[in-house]
Amino acid sequence: MHISKINELVKTMCLAWAADKCEYPNHAESLYQKQVVDAVVSGTDKLTAISAWMQQLQTVKTGAV
C-alpha cells in the first residue's frame, strides 16, 4: 500500500475516533492538520503527534481547557 493511502487511512481512523469528542467535526480535522500533519512535517514522530492530538481532544471534551 502506498504511503499516501496509509496516511489517509490513519487520518480517517483518527477522525472517526474523534467524532464524539468535538461539537464540530471540522474542529477535530483542523486540530489534526495543525497538531499531527504539521508536527510530522516538522520531524515529530507520527504516533507521538497523534497521541498529543488525542489528549488535546479528550481535554476539550472534558472541559478542562
PyMOL commands that set and color helices and strands:
alter all, ss='L'
color gray80, all
select helices_A, chain A and resi 3-18+25-41+46-62
alter helices_A, ss='H'
color red, helices_A
deselect
rebuild
show_as cartoon
